[in-house]
Protein backbone atom coordinates (compact mmCIF):
# COMPACT_ATOMS: atom_id res chain seq x y z
CA UNK A 1 0.00 0.00 0.00
CA UNK A 2 1.09 3.50 -0.74
CA UNK A 3 -1.32 5.61 1.25
CA UNK A 4 -4.78 4.56 0.09
CA UNK A 5 -3.45 3.05 -3.13
CA UNK A 6 -2.87 -0.68 -3.57
CA UNK A 7 0.40 -1.29 -5.41
CA UNK A 8 1.28 -4.49 -7.22
CA UNK A 9 4.33 -5.91 -8.96
CA UNK A 10 4.75 -8.95 -11.18
CA UNK A 11 6.25 -11.92 -9.34
CA UNK A 12 6.47 -14.01 -12.54
CA UNK A 13 6.93 -13.10 -16.18
CA UNK A 14 6.34 -15.25 -19.26
CA UNK A 15 9.34 -15.85 -21.50
CA UNK A 16 8.27 -16.98 -24.95
CA UNK A 17 10.75 -19.22 -26.75
CA UNK A 18 8.85 -19.90 -29.97
CA UNK A 19 5.85 -21.92 -31.06
CA UNK A 20 5.13 -25.64 -31.16
CA UNK A 21 4.16 -27.67 -34.23
CA UNK A 22 0.52 -26.62 -33.89
CA UNK A 23 1.29 -22.90 -33.79
CA UNK A 24 0.74 -22.61 -30.04
CA UNK A 25 3.06 -20.32 -28.13
CA UNK A 26 5.78 -22.15 -26.22
CA UNK A 27 7.59 -20.75 -23.21
CA UNK A 28 7.71 -20.70 -19.45
CA UNK A 29 6.94 -18.52 -16.48
CA UNK A 30 10.03 -17.25 -14.69
CA UNK A 31 10.26 -15.59 -11.28
CA UNK A 32 11.16 -11.89 -11.25
CA UNK A 33 12.98 -12.14 -7.93
CA UNK A 34 10.30 -10.29 -5.96
CA UNK A 35 9.39 -12.12 -2.74
CA UNK A 36 5.66 -11.55 -2.02
CA UNK A 37 4.94 -10.10 1.41
CA UNK A 38 1.84 -12.30 1.76
CA UNK A 39 3.83 -15.57 1.84
CA UNK A 40 4.04 -15.63 5.63
CA UNK A 41 0.28 -15.20 5.90
CA UNK A 42 -0.28 -18.00 3.37
CA UNK A 43 2.01 -20.28 5.37
CA UNK A 44 0.39 -19.33 8.67
CA UNK A 45 -2.93 -20.47 7.18
CA UNK A 46 -1.58 -23.84 6.07
CA UNK A 47 -0.53 -22.98 2.53
CA UNK A 48 2.66 -24.39 1.02
CA UNK A 49 5.09 -22.00 -0.68
CA UNK A 50 8.81 -22.47 -1.12
CA UNK A 51 11.10 -19.45 -1.12
CA UNK A 52 13.09 -20.77 -4.10
CA UNK A 53 9.97 -20.50 -6.31
CA UNK A 54 10.55 -16.74 -6.33
CA UNK A 55 14.32 -16.59 -6.93
CA UNK A 56 15.27 -15.08 -10.26
CA UNK A 57 17.86 -17.01 -12.24
CA UNK A 58 21.10 -15.19 -12.86
CA UNK A 59 22.02 -14.84 -16.51
Biopython code that builds the backbone (N, CA, C, O; Angstrom):
import numpy as np
from Bio.PDB.StructureBuilder import StructureBuilder

atoms = [
    (1, "UNK", "N", (0.853, -1.183, 0.000)),
    (1, "UNK", "CA", (0.000, 0.000, 0.000)),
    (1, "UNK", "C", (0.898, 1.247, 0.000)),
    (1, "UNK", "O", (1.921, 1.317, 0.681)),
    (2, "UNK", "N", (0.476, 2.177, -0.765)),
    (2, "UNK", "CA", (1.085, 3.502, -0.740)),
    (2, "UNK", "C", (-0.047, 4.478, -0.438)),
    (2, "UNK", "O", (-0.771, 4.914, -1.333)),
    (3, "UNK", "N", (-0.179, 4.805, 0.832)),
    (3, "UNK", "CA", (-1.324, 5.610, 1.247)),
    (3, "UNK", "C", (-2.583, 4.785, 1.111)),
    (3, "UNK", "O", (-2.691, 3.707, 1.696)),
    (4, "UNK", "N", (-3.535, 5.279, 0.345)),
    (4, "UNK", "CA", (-4.782, 4.559, 0.093)),
    (4, "UNK", "C", (-4.746, 3.758, -1.206)),
    (4, "UNK", "O", (-5.758, 3.198, -1.629)),
    (5, "UNK", "N", (-3.575, 3.707, -1.833)),
    (5, "UNK", "CA", (-3.446, 3.048, -3.126)),
    (5, "UNK", "C", (-2.794, 1.672, -2.980)),
    (5, "UNK", "O", (-1.734, 1.538, -2.368)),
    (6, "UNK", "N", (-3.437, 0.663, -3.548)),
    (6, "UNK", "CA", (-2.872, -0.678, -3.567)),
    (6, "UNK", "C", (-1.850, -0.738, -4.696)),
    (6, "UNK", "O", (-2.165, -0.405, -5.838)),
    (7, "UNK", "N", (-0.638, -1.157, -4.384)),
    (7, "UNK", "CA", (0.404, -1.289, -5.411)),
    (7, "UNK", "C", (0.695, -2.758, -5.634)),
    (7, "UNK", "O", (0.655, -3.564, -4.705)),
    (8, "UNK", "N", (0.988, -3.095, -6.880)),
    (8, "UNK", "CA", (1.278, -4.486, -7.221)),
    (8, "UNK", "C", (2.490, -4.538, -8.140)),
    (8, "UNK", "O", (2.770, -3.596, -8.882)),
    (9, "UNK", "N", (3.200, -5.657, -8.075)),
    (9, "UNK", "CA", (4.328, -5.914, -8.959)),
    (9, "UNK", "C", (4.215, -7.345, -9.459)),
    (9, "UNK", "O", (3.668, -8.209, -8.774)),
    (10, "UNK", "N", (4.730, -7.591, -10.649)),
    (10, "UNK", "CA", (4.750, -8.953, -11.178)),
    (10, "UNK", "C", (5.736, -9.795, -10.382)),
    (10, "UNK", "O", (6.854, -9.356, -10.112)),
    (11, "UNK", "N", (5.326, -11.007, -10.004)),
    (11, "UNK", "CA", (6.250, -11.924, -9.343)),
    (11, "UNK", "C", (6.739, -12.995, -10.312)),
    (11, "UNK", "O", (7.715, -13.693, -10.038)),
    (12, "UNK", "N", (6.046, -13.120, -11.460)),
    (12, "UNK", "CA", (6.469, -14.009, -12.537)),
    (12, "UNK", "C", (6.279, -13.277, -13.863)),
    (12, "UNK", "O", (5.387, -12.441, -14.002)),
    (13, "UNK", "N", (7.125, -13.601, -14.826)),
    (13, "UNK", "CA", (6.927, -13.097, -16.184)),
    (13, "UNK", "C", (7.019, -14.282, -17.132)),
    (13, "UNK", "O", (7.672, -15.280, -16.829)),
    (14, "UNK", "N", (6.358, -14.168, -18.282)),
    (14, "UNK", "CA", (6.343, -15.252, -19.257)),
    (14, "UNK", "C", (7.405, -14.989, -20.305)),
    (14, "UNK", "O", (7.420, -13.932, -20.936)),
    (15, "UNK", "N", (8.294, -15.953, -20.489)),
    (15, "UNK", "CA", (9.337, -15.849, -21.504)),
    (15, "UNK", "C", (8.986, -16.788, -22.648)),
    (15, "UNK", "O", (9.036, -18.010, -22.510)),
    (16, "UNK", "N", (8.628, -16.191, -23.778)),
    (16, "UNK", "CA", (8.272, -16.982, -24.951)),
    (16, "UNK", "C", (9.548, -17.439, -25.654)),
    (16, "UNK", "O", (10.484, -16.661, -25.837)),
    (17, "UNK", "N", (9.570, -18.725, -26.049)),
    (17, "UNK", "CA", (10.748, -19.224, -26.749)),
    (17, "UNK", "C", (10.387, -19.829, -28.103)),
    (17, "UNK", "O", (11.137, -20.644, -28.641)),
    (18, "UNK", "N", (9.246, -19.432, -28.651)),
    (18, "UNK", "CA", (8.848, -19.895, -29.973)),
    (18, "UNK", "C", (7.432, -20.419, -29.976)),
    (18, "UNK", "O", (6.615, -20.066, -29.126)),
    (19, "UNK", "N", (7.155, -21.278, -30.961)),
    (19, "UNK", "CA", (5.855, -21.923, -31.059)),
    (19, "UNK", "C", (6.057, -23.413, -31.286)),
    (19, "UNK", "O", (7.109, -23.842, -31.760)),
    (20, "UNK", "N", (5.033, -24.204, -30.942)),
    (20, "UNK", "CA", (5.129, -25.641, -31.161)),
    (20, "UNK", "C", (4.628, -25.976, -32.572)),
    (20, "UNK", "O", (4.297, -25.072, -33.339)),
    (21, "UNK", "N", (4.572, -27.234, -32.909)),
    (21, "UNK", "CA", (4.165, -27.669, -34.233)),
    (21, "UNK", "C", (2.752, -27.297, -34.617)),
    (21, "UNK", "O", (2.416, -27.280, -35.800)),
    (22, "UNK", "N", (1.912, -26.995, -33.627)),
    (22, "UNK", "CA", (0.518, -26.621, -33.885)),
    (22, "UNK", "C", (0.313, -25.112, -33.884)),
    (22, "UNK", "O", (-0.822, -24.642, -33.960)),
    (23, "UNK", "N", (1.393, -24.351, -33.799)),
    (23, "UNK", "CA", (1.289, -22.898, -33.789)),
    (23, "UNK", "C", (0.990, -22.297, -32.430)),
    (23, "UNK", "O", (0.776, -21.089, -32.322)),
    (24, "UNK", "N", (0.973, -23.117, -31.393)),
    (24, "UNK", "CA", (0.738, -22.606, -30.039)),
    (24, "UNK", "C", (2.038, -22.025, -29.484)),
    (24, "UNK", "O", (3.129, -22.532, -29.746)),
    (25, "UNK", "N", (1.895, -20.964, -28.722)),
    (25, "UNK", "CA", (3.060, -20.315, -28.125)),
    (25, "UNK", "C", (3.702, -21.249, -27.107)),
    (25, "UNK", "O", (3.018, -21.870, -26.294)),
    (26, "UNK", "N", (5.022, -21.336, -27.166)),
    (26, "UNK", "CA", (5.782, -22.151, -26.224)),
    (26, "UNK", "C", (6.624, -21.213, -25.363)),
    (26, "UNK", "O", (7.106, -20.185, -25.839)),
    (27, "UNK", "N", (6.793, -21.567, -24.115)),
    (27, "UNK", "CA", (7.589, -20.755, -23.211)),
    (27, "UNK", "C", (7.381, -21.199, -21.785)),
    (27, "UNK", "O", (6.811, -22.257, -21.521)),
    (28, "UNK", "N", (7.855, -20.369, -20.861)),
    (28, "UNK", "CA", (7.706, -20.704, -19.445)),
    (28, "UNK", "C", (7.605, -19.441, -18.612)),
    (28, "UNK", "O", (8.058, -18.367, -19.009)),
    (29, "UNK", "N", (6.998, -19.601, -17.451)),
    (29, "UNK", "CA", (6.945, -18.517, -16.484)),
    (29, "UNK", "C", (8.222, -18.545, -15.666)),
    (29, "UNK", "O", (8.669, -19.604, -15.225)),
    (30, "UNK", "N", (8.807, -17.366, -15.468)),
    (30, "UNK", "CA", (10.034, -17.252, -14.691)),
    (30, "UNK", "C", (9.821, -16.253, -13.567)),
    (30, "UNK", "O", (9.148, -15.240, -13.755)),
    (31, "UNK", "N", (10.393, -16.530, -12.392)),
    (31, "UNK", "CA", (10.256, -15.589, -11.279)),
    (31, "UNK", "C", (11.018, -14.300, -11.553)),
    (31, "UNK", "O", (12.065, -14.322, -12.200)),
    (32, "UNK", "N", (10.501, -13.184, -11.065)),
    (32, "UNK", "CA", (11.156, -11.890, -11.249)),
    (32, "UNK", "C", (12.148, -11.590, -10.125)),
    (32, "UNK", "O", (12.944, -10.656, -10.224)),
    (33, "UNK", "N", (12.096, -12.379, -9.067)),
    (33, "UNK", "CA", (12.976, -12.135, -7.927)),
    (33, "UNK", "C", (12.296, -11.392, -6.791)),
    (33, "UNK", "O", (12.889, -11.194, -5.731)),
    (34, "UNK", "N", (11.059, -10.982, -7.006)),
    (34, "UNK", "CA", (10.301, -10.290, -5.957)),
    (34, "UNK", "C", (9.678, -11.340, -5.041)),
    (34, "UNK", "O", (9.007, -12.261, -5.506)),
    (35, "UNK", "N", (9.904, -11.193, -3.747)),
    (35, "UNK", "CA", (9.388, -12.119, -2.740)),
    (35, "UNK", "C", (8.103, -11.530, -2.172)),
    (35, "UNK", "O", (8.161, -10.529, -1.458)),
    (36, "UNK", "N", (6.934, -12.123, -2.469)),
    (36, "UNK", "CA", (5.659, -11.552, -2.021)),
    (36, "UNK", "C", (5.568, -11.447, -0.495)),
    (36, "UNK", "O", (5.933, -12.373, 0.229)),
    (37, "UNK", "N", (5.080, -10.317, -0.035)),
    (37, "UNK", "CA", (4.943, -10.100, 1.410)),
    (37, "UNK", "C", (3.880, -11.000, 2.026)),
    (37, "UNK", "O", (3.909, -11.239, 3.233)),
    (38, "UNK", "N", (2.950, -11.501, 1.235)),
    (38, "UNK", "CA", (1.840, -12.298, 1.763)),
    (38, "UNK", "C", (2.228, -13.756, 2.040)),
    (38, "UNK", "O", (1.426, -14.506, 2.597)),
    (39, "UNK", "N", (3.439, -14.166, 1.662)),
    (39, "UNK", "CA", (3.827, -15.567, 1.840)),
    (39, "UNK", "C", (3.713, -16.036, 3.283)),
    (39, "UNK", "O", (3.245, -17.146, 3.534)),
    (40, "UNK", "N", (4.127, -15.222, 4.221)),
    (40, "UNK", "CA", (4.040, -15.630, 5.633)),
    (40, "UNK", "C", (2.591, -15.868, 6.041)),
    (40, "UNK", "O", (2.299, -16.813, 6.775)),
    (41, "UNK", "N", (1.693, -15.027, 5.575)),
    (41, "UNK", "CA", (0.276, -15.197, 5.899)),
    (41, "UNK", "C", (-0.271, -16.477, 5.267)),
    (41, "UNK", "O", (-1.048, -17.200, 5.890)),
    (42, "UNK", "N", (0.138, -16.752, 4.032)),
    (42, "UNK", "CA", (-0.277, -17.995, 3.372)),
    (42, "UNK", "C", (0.204, -19.197, 4.174)),
    (42, "UNK", "O", (-0.555, -20.137, 4.411)),
    (43, "UNK", "N", (1.447, -19.164, 4.583)),
    (43, "UNK", "CA", (2.008, -20.282, 5.370)),
    (43, "UNK", "C", (1.325, -20.419, 6.724)),
    (43, "UNK", "O", (1.043, -21.529, 7.173)),
    (44, "UNK", "N", (1.063, -19.297, 7.368)),
    (44, "UNK", "CA", (0.390, -19.326, 8.674)),
    (44, "UNK", "C", (-0.998, -19.959, 8.582)),
    (44, "UNK", "O", (-1.512, -20.490, 9.566)),
    (45, "UNK", "N", (-1.597, -19.899, 7.392)),
    (45, "UNK", "CA", (-2.926, -20.468, 7.182)),
    (45, "UNK", "C", (-2.882, -21.838, 6.517)),
    (45, "UNK", "O", (-3.888, -22.312, 5.988)),
    (46, "UNK", "N", (-1.704, -22.476, 6.547)),
    (46, "UNK", "CA", (-1.578, -23.844, 6.066)),
    (46, "UNK", "C", (-1.180, -24.003, 4.614)),
    (46, "UNK", "O", (-1.094, -25.125, 4.115)),
    (47, "UNK", "N", (-0.938, -22.902, 3.931)),
    (47, "UNK", "CA", (-0.527, -22.981, 2.527)),
    (47, "UNK", "C", (0.938, -23.366, 2.398)),
    (47, "UNK", "O", (1.734, -23.132, 3.308)),
    (48, "UNK", "N", (1.284, -23.953, 1.276)),
    (48, "UNK", "CA", (2.657, -24.390, 1.018)),
    (48, "UNK", "C", (3.277, -23.518, -0.062)),
    (48, "UNK", "O", (2.787, -23.481, -1.191)),
    (49, "UNK", "N", (4.346, -22.821, 0.279)),
    (49, "UNK", "CA", (5.090, -21.995, -0.678)),
    (49, "UNK", "C", (6.573, -22.096, -0.332)),
    (49, "UNK", "O", (6.975, -21.896, 0.814)),
    (50, "UNK", "N", (7.358, -22.405, -1.327)),
    (50, "UNK", "CA", (8.813, -22.467, -1.122)),
    (50, "UNK", "C", (9.431, -21.144, -1.542)),
    (50, "UNK", "O", (9.008, -20.536, -2.526)),
    (51, "UNK", "N", (10.425, -20.706, -0.799)),
    (51, "UNK", "CA", (11.098, -19.448, -1.123)),
    (51, "UNK", "C", (11.802, -19.513, -2.476)),
    (51, "UNK", "O", (11.862, -18.508, -3.185)),
    (52, "UNK", "N", (12.336, -20.677, -2.844)),
    (52, "UNK", "CA", (13.085, -20.767, -4.099)),
    (52, "UNK", "C", (12.188, -20.636, -5.334)),
    (52, "UNK", "O", (12.704, -20.450, -6.436)),
    (53, "UNK", "N", (10.880, -20.725, -5.189)),
    (53, "UNK", "CA", (9.975, -20.503, -6.314)),
    (53, "UNK", "C", (10.089, -19.069, -6.828)),
    (53, "UNK", "O", (9.751, -18.800, -7.981)),
    (54, "UNK", "N", (10.555, -18.157, -6.000)),
    (54, "UNK", "CA", (10.553, -16.741, -6.327)),
    (54, "UNK", "C", (11.946, -16.180, -6.610)),
    (54, "UNK", "O", (12.101, -14.973, -6.797)),
    (55, "UNK", "N", (12.958, -17.045, -6.642)),
    (55, "UNK", "CA", (14.317, -16.587, -6.925)),
    (55, "UNK", "C", (14.525, -16.461, -8.424)),
    (55, "UNK", "O", (14.271, -17.397, -9.182)),
    (56, "UNK", "N", (14.986, -15.300, -8.836)),
    (56, "UNK", "CA", (15.271, -15.084, -10.261)),
    (56, "UNK", "C", (16.587, -15.755, -10.609)),
    (56, "UNK", "O", (17.546, -15.710, -9.839)),
    (57, "UNK", "N", (16.620, -16.382, -11.783)),
    (57, "UNK", "CA", (17.861, -17.009, -12.240)),
    (57, "UNK", "C", (18.821, -15.937, -12.685)),
    (57, "UNK", "O", (18.420, -14.937, -13.281)),
    (58, "UNK", "N", (20.082, -16.141, -12.396)),
    (58, "UNK", "CA", (21.098, -15.194, -12.860)),
    (58, "UNK", "C", (21.499, -15.567, -14.267)),
    (58, "UNK", "O", (21.685, -16.744, -14.575)),
    (59, "UNK", "N", (21.628, -14.594, -15.104)),
    (59, "UNK", "CA", (22.017, -14.838, -16.508)),
    (59, "UNK", "C", (23.373, -14.283, -16.777)),
    (59, "UNK", "O", (23.873, -14.388, -17.897)),
]
sb = StructureBuilder()
sb.init_structure("model")
sb.init_model(0)
sb.init_chain("A")
sb.init_seg("    ")
for serial, (resi, resn, name, xyz) in enumerate(atoms, 1):
    if name == "N":
        sb.init_residue(resn, " ", resi, " ")
    sb.init_atom(name, np.array(xyz, "f"), 0.0, 1.0, " ", f" {name:<3s}", serial, name[0])
structure = sb.get_structure()
